[in-house]
């Protein structure tokens, strides 16, 4: 991602980008996560995932509870 073209995201009102292994910030805390939910990948309602080729590998997933239409 160090050379063009660069990805550009518009999340609207409900979309979220999760990075694997990194804590996520939410407006309202979702409560304590159990071990199973904390390890789930890709996260619930994921629409697409991407990962880098270099080391360390970074994985990201875009989630949105809405149904996306073509």
N, C-alpha and C positions, 0 to 999 in steps of 0.2 A: 504494500500500500504506500510505498515511498515514491511512486511515479504515477503520472496520470494514466488512465482516468481514475478518479477517486470516487468511492461510493458516497451518495448523499441520501439521507433518510429523512422522511417527514412522518412523525408518529401520530399525528392527529391528536385525538383526545384520549385514546386508550392503548396505543401501542407501547411496547417496552423492549429495550435491548438488554439481554442478559449476557454476561461474560462468565464463562465456566470457571468456577473456583473463586470468584470475586463476590463479595456481599453486594446485595442490591438495595437501593434506597427507595422507600415507598412513602407516600404522603401519610397513609395510615398503616401502622404495623399490622401484619397479618397474624401475629401471635407466634408462639414458640413453634419451631419446626421440628418434626421428628427426624430421626436419622434417614428414613426412607425418602421423605420429601426433599430433604436437603441434598441428597445425592442424585435425584432424578435428573437425567439429561437425555434428550432435550426437555426443557420445561413444558408444562401443560400449555396447550393452545399455541404451540410454536407454528410459525408459518414458513420460515426458512432458517437454515443454519449456514454458517460459514466458518472456515478455519484458515489460519495463516500457514505458509509452507515452511517458514524459518523456525529456528529453535530459540527460545521455547515456543512451542505451538500454542496458539491462542484460539479458542473456540468461542463463537458468539451465536446467539439465537434471538430472532425477532419473534415476539409473542403478541397476540391480539385475540381477545375472547370473541370478537365479532367474526362473522363469516365473511371472508373477502370474496368478491365476485369478479369475474372477468369483464 
